[in-house]
């Protein structure tokens, strides 16, 4: 009974966040650059991961689409697109859960993720500056969700910097 109550409480909180009015519904589209530590927890085939993302300002309900590309120093790459949701805590702090199917390439002798399709789930906490740029930290999990015979999964710990696309236009005026 206690577990059922906990699950129902968690669903209620998530639903409340999804339906809550956004504190900053007018946030712009972003280009996000990230760098960090790939496979930091299992350390089977560690490497530096570098990521570039486009985060749209278009909203469908509370969700925004995004596209992502990342490369790892061990030769792996991930290309995908998915959805994210910004949850605001006041003016400055933004929690961004996201989910994206990706196309993975680059099996190594030390780490085979088991399938070409890998799903990335991520949680990012960022500080938002006056110009709406954001500096944050994120933890990502890559998994094939059982599509392959083997599903080892792996995690990344990243530092993210998101710049509103309008800021790039201002630089080239």
PyMOL commands that set and color helices and strands:
alter all, ss='L'
color gray80, all
select helices_A, chain A and resi 2-19+165-171
alter helices_A, ss='H'
color red, helices_A
select strands_A, chain A and resi 30-38+47-55+64-72+77-89+93-105+117-128+134-143+154-164
alter strands_A, ss='S'
color yellow, strands_A
deselect
rebuild
show_as cartoon
